[in-house]
Amino acid sequence: MVIKFTSHALLKIEILKKHGIDIPRGMIEDIIKNPDIIEHGYRNRKVAQEIISERHVLRVVYEKTMEGIIVITMYPGRRARYEKDKI
């Protein structure tokens, strides 16, 4: 399965790194392949989520295509916000 990153996703990785949040591409690929939770997003996109710390999750927005997977963006979030309906 080929996983490609949009220019926005690559820029987001750099922006997060400047703020002290280092998210390697391999970690994003692992979250897509084996997430804790997958939700349906806007325009048939998927949102893969994984716990990254006691208080935070990383959410990865991607699309499945005939050629593989395209990572649109990713963002950290508080577990309390995204897990409130799951507990």
C-alpha positions, 0 to 999 in steps of 0.5 A, spaced: 500 500 500 503 506 497 502 512 502 503 519 499 503 526 503 500 532 500 504 538 501 499 541 506 501 534 510 508 535 510 508 542 512 504 541 518 509 536 520 514 541 520 509 546 523 508 541 529 516 540 529 517 547 530 512 547 536 516 541 539 511 536 537 515 531 533 511 526 528 515 522 524 512 520 517 513 513 519 509 514 525 503 517 521 503 511 516 503 506 522 497 510 525 493 509 518 495 501 518 493 500 525 489 505 528 486 505 535 479 508 532 477 510 525 472 515 524 468 517 517 470 524 515 468 529 510 468 527 503 469 520 504 475 521 508 477 517 514 480 519 520 485 515 524 486 516 531 491 513 536 493 515 543 500 518 543 500 520 551 496 520 557 492 526 555 493 527 547 491 523 541 494 524 534 488 524 528 490 523 521 486 525 516 486 521 509 483 518 503 483 512 500 484 512 492 485 506 487 493 508 487 493 508 495 492 512 501 493 520 501 495 523 507 491 530 507 493 533 514 494 531 521 493 534 528 494 532 535 488 533 540 486 532 547 483 525 549 478 528 553 475 531 547 475 525 542 474 520 546 468 522 550 463 518 546 467 512 546 468 511 553 
